[in-house]
Amino acid sequence: MTGGTLQAAASGSPNHVLIGFMLFMMLTLFLTVFSSLDEHSAREFYIGDRTLPTWRSGLALAGSFASTSLLLTVTGVVATAGFDGVTTAGSIFLALGVLLLLARPIQLSGACTLGELLSLRASGTAPRIAAAVATLAVAGPFLIVQLMAAGSISASLLGFTGIGVQKLCTVLIGCLVVTCGVLSGAKGLTSVQVLAVTVIGTAMFVLCAYAVRAFHGDVDALISAASEGSSQPGRYLSPGGTIGVGSSTRLDFAGGQLALVLGSACMPHVLSRVYAMKDPATARRSIRYAAGVVAFLCVALILLGFTASARIGTREIFSGQAHADGALMLLARNLTGGTANGLGNLMFATVACALFLCVLSVVGGTTLAAASALARDSYHYVARHRQSDPSDEIKTARLAVALFGAVGIALAVIAQGHSAGFLAQLATTTAASTAAPALLYTFYWNRFNRTGVLWTIYGGTALTIGLYLFSSAVSGSPTALFPAADFAWFGPSNPATISVPAAFLLGWAGSLVGRRRDGPDPAQNEDALAVDALLVTGRPLASRAGIPKDPSTHTR
């Protein structure tokens, strides 16, 4: 979110609003650290407290879903693409259905990393290393794009849109968030996720109330005005919208929706919330709570997207930019009287605070998930062969948070000013092409084995990243990361229609090859029978696959 739209939205912010934002930010960071002072184990550092009530677990899960990509991108796509934006919001909501399918076996497994889940079907170090690679491949791009958004939002609130100021804000916000992750772990992050979704929901409710009031409660008039304000009024509510028509474009869009449904449910920071739930019943109820909150947010963003098109117009939303992510911020001030109105400045600051909480929640969760993969799957299990002291593991985890966060901040600074919005799509597509097929096979196909795990993870990762590098999202178009270069030979900008089915096919083929090459493996058969027993009887598997026993997981 950069450029002219932010400059228009941010101009005229009074000093007391900026001071209020800074105080809010510092108070939130303080509460993050303070709420985790009694943390004492590595598992609590990774996933937090497993005794949370259902409603709080549900709100924390909804806070994991409520990223800046959801709030800014969905509003912008609805405002500029109409029907396709509504479809995008619906795809994000459907991801909770996939998560509900996975929640029970994930929680019963007693795992706290993707590597421990994959070890249910394939013991040994190779599946854990593959899981760490997949986690980093998803978490890295997602962390970068969230930090870039944080820098842009902070700079806009200060009244600046220069790249230098955005980079400085990215560094400052990133350092604060990573420091909180090092000090607090997941337990403190849970409080931020609950606070984030509460502030976001309140801000969206107030904006929707102003939107309905602006059109006197006449939704038909709102949608008609939105259609008139779009770039293609006659096709605003038709499939294709302003994204365009044609087989390749529609296939590209369908791939994006497939990636959203599968990938959003299997993002590392989202899975971490399921690891932290108390028992299967709590997990199911918490996901239902989260579904209600996410459904409200999706409906609110659709309404605000329509209002942005009606009140601002597509031309002004783009305003020389390659994306429409500034629509929500522009609308926040437009609905409440503009820069000359103190209420407009206050609403702008409130939305900025909500977005800051999104960044803190998602960046913290993503960083901790990546750190758990590095510290637990790579170092604790592989390098130290499960011999490390618990206190040593916590130290390693804190160091991993710091290192991963530092690399993310550096890459976000380098990418600031470039069209790197595709990184969020890259992250969700990679998750849909690696974690989603691997987990579905792990829990629901008893012939899935070590070779299938490796082929799924490495094949899905390589195919997704490889196709993205040679797509129009990276080069060959004005909105690409490198607009001056052209080495794109893969037409669609999202390869999910190829990478996701290919990953499922690789998992199936790899499992068959593994059985033919290695023959029946007694250990593998034992693993398969244990996972099947988990699904049938609901008995936890915390003692299997190198997963430490945890009394809190032994709940029927």
N, C-alpha and C positions, 0 to 999 in steps of 0.2 A: 504494500500500500504506500505509494510514493507519488510525488509530483504535484501537479496543479490542483487536483481534487483536495488533497490534504491542505494545501496552502489556503484554498478558499474556505475550507472548513475550520481551519485553526486560527485564522486571522482574528485578532481582537480579543484573544483570551486574556482576561484580567489576571493580575498577579495573585489575588487571593484564591482563584480557582487552581492555578498552578501549585501554589503552596499546599492547598488541600489535597491535590493529587499526590504530591511528594510525601505528605504526612500519612496519607492512606497507605502508600506503598511501604513506607518504613514500618508502620504499625503491623501490616500484614506479615512482613518478613520477621518481625520480632515474635509475633504469635506463632509463626511456623517453627521457630527454634524452641520457644518456651514450651510448646505442647509436647515435645519429645524428649524432655530432660530425663525421664525415667526409663528410656529405652535401654535394653541390656543384652539382647541377643542378635546374632547375624540375621536370623529370619525376620525379626521385627524391623531391622534396618532395611531389608529388601521389600517386605510386603506390609509391614505395620502390624497393628493389633488385630488378632483374629476373634476378638470378642465383641466387635461392634454390633449394635442393634441393626435390625433390617433397614429401617428408614435411613439411617446414616450411611450404611453401605450403599444403598440405592442412590442417595444424593452424591456420594463420592464417585460412583461409577458414572453417573450423569455428568459430573464435573470433568471426568476423563474424556468423555465424548465431546464436550463443549470447548473445542479448540477455536483459535482465531480463524482457521480454515473453514470451520463450520459457519461461524457468525458472519464473517466478511464475504467469503466466496458464495455461499448460498444466497445471501441477500443480493449480491451483485449479479449472479446468474439469473435469479428470478426477475430482477429489474430489467435486464437486457435481453433475456431469452425466453421469458414467460413460461410456457408449458414445460420446457426442458429443465428449467430451474425447479419447478414443482417436483418433477421426477427425481432430480438430484436430492432434494430434501427427503423424499420418500425412500430413496435407496439407503440413506444414512439411518433412517428409522428401522428399515428391514434388517440392518446389521445386528440389531438386538435380538432378532429371531435366531440368527446363526449362533450368537453368543449363548442364548438360552439352550440351544441344542448341545453346546459344549460344556456348559457350566457344571452340570452334575458330575461327569467323569473327571473333569479338571479338579474340582474341589475334593473329590474322594481320593484322588491320587496323592494328596499331601505335598505336591510339588510347589516350588516357588520360582522356577525358571522353565523356559521352553526346553532346555536340555534335559531336565528331569522328566518332563512329559514324554519326550521322544524315547527316553531310556526305558520306558515301560514296554516297548516292543523290541528295542534293540539295545542291549547292554554294551558297555565298552566306552572308550573315549571318543571314537570317531563321530557318533551321533551328537555328543555334547559339543564338540568343536563345530560341527555343522550348524547346530542350533545357535551357537554364539555368532557365527558368521551371518546367519539370517537375521538375528536380532540387531546386529550392528548395521547391516545393510538397510534395515527399515528405520531404525532409530536415528541414524546419522542424517539422512536428508530431511527427516521430519524436524529434528532439532534445529537444523540450519534455517529452515523456512519460518519456524516459530520465532527464532531470535531475530531474524530480519524484520518480521512484523513488529516485534517489540521495539526495535530501534526506530522504525518509521512512526509508530504511534507516539512514542515518547517525544520524538523530535517535533511532530506535528503539534502536540500539546504545548510545547515550548514556543511555537510560532515559527519554526524553522523547517525548511524542506531540503536544504542542501545535503549532499551525500556525505560530506565530512561530519556534519552534526549527527546524521543518522548512524554513521559508523561509531561515533563516540558513544551515543546512547545505546547502541547494541552491545558495546563492550561493558558499559556500566551496568545495564540491566542483566546481562549475561553473567557477569561476575557476582552480582547479588544473588541471583537465582541459584547458581552453582554452589556458592558458599552456603546457602541455606540447605541445599541437598547434602553437602558434606557434613554439616552439623546436625541436621534433623533426621535424615532418612525418610522412610515412607510414613512413619507414624505422624510426623509433623505435616507431611504433605496431605494426609487425609483431611486435616482441619482446613487446609487451604482449598481443597477440592469442594468440600461442603460449602465453605464461604463463597467460592467462585460461582457455583451454580445458583446460590441464593441471590447474589448480587446481579448476576446475568438475568435470571428469571424476573427479578423486580424491574430491572431496566427495560427488558423487552415488554413487560406488561404495561409499563407507563408509556412507552413509545407506541404500542398498539392502541392504547386508549386515545392518545393524541391523533393517531391515524384515523381511527373510526370517527372521532369528533370532527376532524377536518372535512369529512364527507358526510357528516350528519347521519352516520349509521347506515348509509346506502352503499352496500358492497357492490352492487351492480354498477353504480356510478364510479366507484373506485376502480373497478376492473376496466371499464370503458376508458377512463382517463389514463390508466396505465397502458392500455393498448395504443392510445393516441400518442403517448409520450415515447413509445418505443421506436426503434429504427424501421420496423416493418409492421405497421399497425394492423394490416389485414391478416397477418400470420402469427401474431403474438401468442395466441392461445392454441396454436396448432403444433404438433410435433415437428421439430426442426427449428422453429423460432428464428432467432437471429444467428443461431449457430450455423445454419445452412442446411441444404439438402444434398442429396447425392449418396451413393452407396458407401463410399469410403468414409464420409463424414458421419453418417448415421451409424456405421459399424464402429467407428471411433468412439462415438458417444455411448453406444451400448457397452463397449469395453470399459469405459469409465464407470458406468453404473455397476457392472459386475465387480470391478475392483472395489468400489465403495461398499457393496454389500458384504463381500467376503473379507476384504482388507480391514475395514473399520472394526470388525469384530475381533480381529486377530492382531491388532497393533500391540506392541509389547506393554505399553503403559495401561492399556485396557485389560489385557490378560492378568496383569499384576493385581488389579482390583478383584478379580475372581479368585486368585490364589489366596487373598486375604479374607475371604468370607468364611464364616464360622462352620457351616455345614451345608449339605445340598439343599435343604428346605429354605434356609436363609438365602442361599445363592439364587434360587428361583424367585423368591419373593423380592429380593433386592433388584433383580433385573426387571421385574414388573414395575417396581417403583421408578427405576431409571427410565423405563420405556415411557411411562406417563410424562416424566419431566422432558425427555427428549422430544416426544410428540408435541408437547406444548411449544418448545423452542422452534421446532420445524414449522409449525403452523404460524407462529409469530413471525418468523423470518420470511415466510411466503407473503404474509400480509404486508410486512415492511418493504419487501421487494416490489410488490405492486405499487405501494405508496411512493417509493423512490422513483419509479418510472413515471408515475402520475404527477408528482410535485416537482421533480428535478429534471427528468428526461434523460434518455440514453446518451444524447450528445454531450451534455454537461457532465454526466457521470464518468464517461471515458475521458473527456477533456485532454486529449493528447496522450492518454495512457493506454497500455496494452491490455489492461484488465479493468474490471469494475469493482474492485475491492473497496474503493472509497465510498460506495453508495450508502452504507450504514452510517458512517460518520457525518456525511453530508446531510442525511435525513435527520439525524439527531438534532442538529442545529436548525434545520429548515422548519421542522414541525413546531419548534418552540420559540419562534420569533427571530431567528438569525443572530448575528453577532452583536447587534445593538440591544439585544434583550438579555438581561442577566440570567433569565431562565434558560435561554438557549446555550449560554456558556456553561451553566451548571449541568445541563443534560449532556452536552458534549463531554464534559469532564467525567460524568458518571459512566457514560459508555466507555470512555478511555480507561477508567478504573476497572470496569468489568473485563475489558480486553486484556488489561495487565494481569488480572487474576487468571484469565484463561492461559496466558503465557506461563505464569508461575506454576499453575497446576500441570499443564501438559509438558512443559520443558522439564519440570522436576520429575514427573513420572517417567518420561522418556529416558532421562539421564540415569535414574535409578535402575530402570530395566536393563539398560546397556551395561551399567556397572555390575549388576548381578550376573549377567552373562559372562563378563570378563573375570570377575572375582570368584564366582562359584563354579561355573562350568569349565572355564579355561584354567584358572590358577588353582583353586581349591581342590577340584576333582582330578584334573588332568596333570598339572605340573606337580602338585603335592601328593597326589594319589590318596586323597581324603585323609591325610595325616596332619593337616594344619590345625593349630589351636584356634578355638572360636574367636578369641580376641584378635588373633592375627588375621583371621578372615575379615573381621570388621574393619581393621586398618587397611587391608587390601581393597575392600569395597569403597571406603572413603577416598583412597587414592585413585581408584578407577573412576569415581564420580568426577574428581578434580581433573583428571587427564582427559576424559571424554568430553567434559564441558569445555575445557580450554581449547581442544581441537575444534569443537563445534563453533565456539565464539570466533576463532580465527577464520574459519571457512565462511561464516556468516558475514564477517567484515569484508572479506574478499568479494563475496557475491552481492553485497549491498549495492544497489544501483543497477543491477542487471535483472533481466526478466527470469527469475528463478522460481516463479510460482509453481512450475511443474514438479518441483521437488516433493511437494505434498502428494501429488498424484503418483510420483515414483515410489514413495514410501508405502502408500496403500496398495499399489499394484504389486510391489514386492511381497508385502504381507499376504496378499491374496494368492500369490504364486508360490509361496513357500510354507508359511505357518498353517494356512487354512487347509490345503490338501494333506499336509503331514498330520495334523491333528484329527481331521475327519477319518483318515485311514487308520490312525493309531487306535481310535476308539471304536470304529465301526467296520473294520475289515481284519479278520484274524490271520490273514496270510501276509500282512504287511511286515516287512523285516528290515534288517540293517541296510541291505543294498537298496531297498526301496526308499528308506529314509534319506540316504545320501544322494540318490539320483533326484529325488524330489527337491531337496533343499538346494543343492549345488546347481542342478539343472534349471530350476525355477529362478534362482538368483541371477545366474549368468544370462539366461534368455531375456529376463526383464530388463536388466541394466544394459545389455548389449543392444536390444532393440530401441531403448530410449536414446542411447548415444547417437544412433543413426536415424532418429526421427526428426520431424519438424519442430519438436519442442526444444531441441538443442541447436539446430542450424537450419538454414534454408528458408526462414520466414522472418518478417519484421518483428514478431513477438518472441523469437527464439532467444536462447541464452547467448548465442553468438550470431547475431543477425547478419554480420558482414561475411560470414563463412557459409559454405554450402557443401556439406558432406552427407546430407540426408538422402537415404535411398529407401527408408521405410516410411510409407506415406502417412499412416495414422500417427497422431501424437501420443496415443495411449495404446500400448501393445497387449492389454489384458485379454482381448479376444483370442490371442495366440498363446500368451504365456500361461494363463490359468489352465486351459484345457491341456496344454502340453505338460504342465507340472503334474496334473492328475495322471496323465498317460505315462509319464516317466516313473511315477511311484508304482503304478501297476506293473509296468515292464520290468523295472528294477527288482521288484519283489519276486517275479517269476524267474528272472535270471539268477537271483541269489539262491533260490531254492534248487534250481537245476545245477548250479555250479558247486554249491557247498553241501547239498543234500540236506536231509532233515537234521536240524540242530536241536538237541534236547533242551538246551537253555532257551532257545527261541520259542520252542513249543511251550515251555513252562511260562515264559513271559506272556504268550498269547492266551493261554488258559487263565492266567491271573487277571488279565485285562477283561476277558470275557466274563469272569466271575464278578469283577467289579461292576460291570453294567447290569448283571442279572441280580446279584444279591445286595449291592450297595455297600460292600465291606471295603473300608479304606485300604490302600496299598502303600502306606507310609513306610513300611519296612523293605520295600522292593526297590530295585534299580538304583541303589545307592542313595535313596531318599531318606534323610534322617527321620527318626520317629518324632512325632509331635503330638502330645496328648490332645491338643485342641482339634486335631483332625479326625479323631476316632469317635465320630458321632454318626449314628445311623440316621 
